[in-house]
Amino acid sequence: MPQNGGTPAERPPAASLVVPIILIIVGALYLYANWQPAFRPWSIIRTYWPLILIFVGLGKVWDATRPRTSSGQRQFPVGSTLAVVIFALVVVGLVASGKGRVRGDRTWATGSDRSSETVELQGAKSVKTQINMDAGQLNIAGGANRLLESDFTFTGQWEKPRVSYSVDNGVGDLQISQEGSGPSIGHHDNTWHLNFSDAAPMELRINMGAGQGNLKLRGVDVTRLEVHLGAGEFNIDLTGPRKSDLSADVQGGVGHAQIRLPKDVGVIATARGAIGSVRVRGLTKHDDEYTNEAYGKSPRTIRLNVQGGIGEIDLEQE
């Protein structure tokens, strides 16, 4: 009622429910994680939190265009409230689809996840292997009893690596890849240990965005090697006897590539650095190519092409 001839008392505007609903969503995610240890709520929050900004922003635009009440006050913020409810439904859908769930063993001391994969040769006479890794540390070596014996350690934004294998007409197709959840703050480990057998000749292709690669290919019957590195350091060991000829192409963006070569297997190499240096030890230069004393004499030959962007290239004979 009017008081002292003044205007009617104004009612306070309705409060927004955006923050309370968001708190409920976050609390529900972590409560669900207590029931499901393999579920990581932070993975979903870190990846999909921009959707909150998008939905709530659209809701607020809608609320701002709505007419005011007869007393001049804004109406209840239906748009932003509805937007955060829609976000809640999206989160429920993500959880139901398996997002945020890790399959593998968790190392609680370091807060990291671990998983292991083994792959049998399944009668393949040769194998084509492709490895796609955005960032981290990649370690490859021989000595496996199966085609592949692997161990993965990953934290933060990294999902469990995927390993797939099939055989068609005697040729094995091995794919190893991983999806990340986008950039995040802090240090996160992503380390792969891949051990291969020498039971069948292999073509090996590696695409790596950034990080460190340690390829010890002694004891791995690689016939074709392709390495594409965006930024980081790559150490490739091609020493030791070889069952087959090897053709290798190494392309680096920014960083350092060190390649160790055998003494008793013929080597012919080209190495070019767009900006940086090329250092060669134990090989003789002929025009634009480098060869060792065994080239043209040994039954097997390594043909190597190295191209760097910015950084250093080291070719060293054992």
C-alpha positions in Angstrom: 0.0 0.0 0.0 1.1 3.6 -0.5 2.8 5.1 2.5 2.7 8.8 3.2 1.4 9.6 -0.2 4.4 7.9 -1.9 4.6 5.3 -4.5 3.9 1.6 -3.8 6.8 -0.2 -2.2 8.9 -1.8 -4.9 9.5 -5.5 -4.7 13.1 -6.7 -5.1 13.9 -8.3 -8.5 13.8 -12.1 -8.6 17.2 -13.6 -8.0 18.9 -15.6 -10.8 19.2 -19.4 -10.3 22.3 -19.7 -12.5 24.9 -20.0 -9.7 22.9 -22.4 -7.5 22.2 -24.7 -10.4 25.9 -24.7 -11.4 26.9 -25.6 -7.9 24.3 -28.4 -7.9 25.8 -29.7 -11.2 29.4 -29.7 -9.9 28.4 -31.3 -6.6 26.4 -34.0 -8.5 29.4 -34.8 -10.7 31.8 -35.3 -7.7 29.2 -37.3 -5.8 28.8 -39.6 -8.8 32.6 -39.9 -8.9 32.5 -41.2 -5.3 30.3 -44.1 -6.6 32.3 -44.6 -9.8 36.1 -44.4 -9.2 36.8 -44.6 -13.0 34.8 -41.4 -13.6 36.8 -38.1 -13.6 34.5 -35.1 -13.2 37.3 -32.6 -13.8 37.8 -33.9 -17.3 34.2 -32.9 -18.3 34.3 -29.6 -16.4 37.6 -28.5 -17.9 36.6 -29.5 -21.5 33.0 -28.3 -21.6 32.9 -25.3 -19.3 32.8 -22.8 -22.2 29.3 -24.1 -23.0 28.2 -22.5 -19.7 29.3 -19.1 -21.0 27.6 -19.6 -24.4 24.3 -20.8 -23.0 24.1 -18.3 -20.2 25.2 -15.5 -22.5 22.4 -16.4 -25.0 19.9 -16.6 -22.1 20.9 -13.1 -20.8 20.5 -11.7 -24.3 17.0 -13.1 -24.3 16.2 -11.7 -20.8 17.5 -8.3 -21.8 15.1 -8.1 -24.7 12.1 -8.9 -22.6 9.8 -6.0 -21.6 9.9 -4.8 -18.0 7.0 -5.2 -15.6 4.4 -2.5 -15.1 6.4 -1.2 -12.1 9.5 -0.9 -14.3 11.3 -3.9 -12.8 12.9 -6.7 -14.9 11.1 -10.0 -14.9 12.5 -13.3 -13.6 15.6 -14.2 -15.7 14.0 -17.1 -17.5 16.5 -17.2 -20.3 19.7 -17.6 -18.3 18.0 -20.1 -15.9 16.7 -22.2 -18.8 20.2 -22.0 -20.4 21.9 -23.5 -17.4 19.3 -26.2 -17.1 20.0 -27.1 -20.8 23.7 -27.2 -19.9 22.8 -29.6 -17.0 21.1 -31.9 -19.5 24.1 -31.8 -21.8 26.3 -32.9 -18.9 24.0 -35.7 -18.1 24.2 -36.8 -21.7 28.0 -36.7 -21.6 28.2 -38.8 -18.5 25.7 -41.3 -20.0 27.9 -41.6 -23.1 31.0 -42.4 -21.1 32.8 -39.1 -21.2 35.1 -38.6 -18.3 35.5 -42.3 -17.7 39.0 -43.8 -17.6 39.5 -47.5 -18.3 42.8 -48.6 -16.8 44.7 -48.5 -13.5 45.1 -45.3 -11.6 48.4 -44.6 -9.9 47.2 -42.7 -6.8 50.7 -41.7 -5.7 51.2 -39.5 -8.8 47.6 -38.9 -9.7 48.1 -40.5 -13.1 46.3 -43.1 -15.1 47.9 -46.2 -16.5 46.9 -48.7 -19.1 48.6 -51.5 -20.9 47.8 -53.1 -24.3 49.2 -56.2 -26.1 48.7 -57.1 -29.7 49.3 -60.5 -31.3 50.7 -60.8 -34.8 47.7 -62.9 -35.9 49.5 -64.5 -38.8 50.4 -61.2 -40.6 53.4 -61.4 -42.9 54.1 -57.6 -42.6 52.7 -54.8 -40.6 51.9 -51.1 -41.2 52.0 -49.1 -38.0 50.8 -45.5 -37.5 51.3 -43.6 -34.3 49.5 -40.3 -33.7 50.5 -38.4 -30.6 49.8 -34.7 -30.0 52.3 -34.2 -27.2 54.3 -36.0 -24.6 57.1 -38.5 -24.5 57.2 -41.4 -26.9 59.5 -44.4 -26.2 59.9 -47.1 -28.8 62.1 -50.2 -28.5 62.3 -53.8 -29.6 62.4 -57.1 -27.6 58.7 -57.8 -27.4 57.4 -61.4 -27.5 54.2 -60.2 -29.2 53.8 -57.7 -32.0 53.1 -54.9 -29.5 53.6 -54.7 -25.8 52.7 -51.3 -24.5 52.3 -49.2 -21.4 50.7 -45.8 -21.2 50.9 -43.2 -18.4 48.6 -40.1 -18.8 47.2 -37.4 -16.6 45.3 -34.2 -16.9 43.6 -33.5 -20.2 44.8 -36.7 -21.9 42.4 -39.6 -22.7 43.4 -43.2 -22.7 45.3 -44.0 -26.0 43.4 -46.1 -28.5 45.0 -49.2 -30.0 43.4 -51.0 -32.9 44.7 -53.8 -35.1 43.4 -55.8 -38.0 44.8 -58.2 -40.7 43.9 -58.1 -44.3 45.5 -60.4 -46.9 48.5 -61.0 -44.7 49.1 -57.3 -43.9 48.6 -56.1 -40.4 47.2 -52.6 -39.8 48.2 -51.2 -36.3 46.9 -47.8 -35.2 47.8 -46.1 -32.0 46.3 -42.7 -31.2 44.9 -40.5 -28.5 42.5 -37.7 -28.0 43.1 -34.8 -25.6 40.5 -32.7 -23.8 42.1 -29.4 -24.8 44.6 -27.2 -23.1 44.8 -27.1 -19.3 46.8 -25.4 -16.6 49.7 -27.2 -14.8 52.0 -30.1 -15.6 50.5 -33.2 -17.1 52.3 -36.4 -18.0 51.7 -38.3 -21.2 54.3 -41.1 -21.6 54.1 -44.0 -24.0 56.3 -47.1 -23.9 55.9 -49.2 -27.0 57.8 -52.4 -27.5 57.7 -54.3 -30.9 58.8 -57.7 -32.0 60.9 -58.4 -35.1 58.7 -61.3 -36.2 57.5 -59.4 -39.3 58.8 -56.5 -41.3 57.2 -53.2 -40.4 56.4 -49.8 -42.0 56.3 -47.3 -39.2 54.8 -43.8 -39.5 54.9 -41.4 -36.5 53.0 -38.0 -36.3 53.9 -36.1 -33.2 52.9 -32.5 -32.4 55.4 -31.7 -29.6 57.5 -33.5 -27.0 60.3 -36.0 -26.9 60.7 -39.1 -28.9 63.2 -41.9 -28.2 63.2 -44.5 -30.9 65.5 -47.5 -30.3 64.9 -49.5 -33.4 67.7 -52.0 -32.9 65.9 -55.4 -33.0 62.8 -54.0 -34.9 62.6 -55.0 -38.6 61.6 -51.6 -39.9 61.6 -51.3 -43.7 60.0 -47.9 -43.9 60.2 -45.1 -41.4 58.4 -41.7 -41.5 58.7 -39.3 -38.6 56.8 -35.9 -38.5 57.7 -33.8 -35.5 56.2 -30.4 -34.8 58.4 -29.2 -32.0 60.7 -30.9 -29.5 63.5 -33.5 -29.5 63.8 -36.7 -31.3 66.5 -39.4 -30.7 66.5 -42.2 -33.3 68.8 -45.2 -32.9 69.2 -47.2 -36.1 72.4 -49.1 -35.0 72.8 -52.8 -35.0 72.3 -55.4 -37.8 69.3 -55.2 -40.1 67.2 -57.9 -41.6 65.9 -55.6 -44.5 66.8 -52.4 -46.3 65.4 -49.3 -44.6 64.1 -46.1 -46.1 63.7 -43.4 -43.6 62.3 -39.8 -43.8 62.5 -37.6 -40.7 60.9 -34.1 -40.8 61.1 -31.8 -37.8 59.7 -28.4 -37.2 61.4 -26.7 -34.2 63.9 -28.6 -32.1 66.6 -31.1 -32.2 67.0 -34.4 -34.1 69.8 -36.8 -33.2 70.1 -40.0 -35.3 72.6 -42.8 -34.6 73.7 -44.9 -37.5 75.3 -48.3 -37.8 78.9 -48.9 -38.9 78.5 -52.3 -40.6 75.3 -51.5 -42.6 75.6 -49.2 -45.6 74.2 -45.7 -45.1 73.4 -43.0 -47.5 71.9 -39.8 -46.0 70.8 -36.3 -46.9 70.3 -33.7 -44.1 69.0 -30.2 -44.5 68.1 -27.6 -41.9 66.2 -24.6 -43.1 67.5 -22.5 -40.1 70.0 -24.2 -37.8 73.0 -26.5 -38.1 73.7 -30.0 -39.4 76.5 -31.9 -37.7 77.7 -35.2 -39.1 80.2 -37.5 -37.5 81.6 -40.7 -39.0 80.2 -40.2 -42.5 81.8 -38.8 -45.7 80.2 -36.1 -47.7 79.8 -36.4 -51.5 77.9 -33.4 -53.0 74.7 -33.2 -50.9 74.9 -36.8 -49.6 76.7 -38.5 -46.7 77.8 -42.1 -46.9 79.8 -44.5 -44.6 82.4 -47.0 -45.5 80.0 -49.9 -45.6 77.8 -48.2 -48.3 77.7 -50.3 -51.5 79.4 -53.2 -49.7 77.0 -54.5 -47.1 73.9 -56.6 -48.1 71.6 -54.1 -46.4 71.3 -50.4 -46.9 69.8 -47.5 -44.9 68.6 -44.6 -47.0 67.9 -41.6 -44.8 66.5 -38.2 -45.5 66.3 -35.6 -42.7 64.8 -32.2 -43.0 64.6 -29.7 -40.1 62.9 -26.4 -39.7 64.5 -24.5 -36.9 67.0 -26.3 -34.8 69.8 -28.8 -35.0 70.3 -32.1 -36.8 73.0 -34.6 -35.6 74.0 -37.6 -37.7 76.4 -39.9 -35.8 77.8 -43.3 -36.7 78.3 -45.8 -33.9 
